[in-house]
Each structure stands twice: as structure tokens, then as C-alpha cells.
């Protein structure tokens, strides 16, 4: 089974670095950025990450927090649950997901 993570951020360089520096256990897809329809809102970069559920939660959390430190311009969704950029919360949600997939 896999863990699906969606990262939505205004930190465009971080998303591109995430894709280029991804470890072997993370499959990162970055769809093209689209302009906002109202023409006034800032665009968001999105990264879709697929990770095998056998990877330890602390390793995944550490990797995400290393890449995205600004919680005001970044949201992380793990298996459709939005989480704060907090190591403990990320680990808890990943571990819940891993337990449910067993």
C-alpha cells in the first residue's frame, strides 16, 4: 500500500527541489502551475507524492519538514487529511494510515 501526500505551497523553488532531490522511496509528481481564474490571487504550486507505507513515519516527516518550513504558505494533506507542519502531527497521521492499511 501507499501513502498519498499532496503539498500545496507558494514556495515554488521548494517544490522543484522536492522533485529533483526526492529519495528513491518517494515518487513526486508536479503538475504545471495554472493561473488563478480571478487574475488577482497568487498561484499555488502543487506536488503529489506517493510513498510506500513501509517507510518509517519519522523519516517521511523529517523529509517533508526539511523541504517546507513555512506553514503560512504551505498546506500538506496526507490521505485526504490536512495536517499542520508539525513533526508530531505528521508522524501521527502517517502512522494511523500505515495501521489502517495493514
Buried (B, 14 or more C-beta within 10 A) or exposed (E): EBBEBBBBBBBEEBBEEBEEEBEEEBEBEBEEEEEEEEEEEEEBBBBBBEBEBEBEBEBBBBBBBEBBEEEEBBBBBBBEEEBEBEBEBBBBBBBBBBEEEE
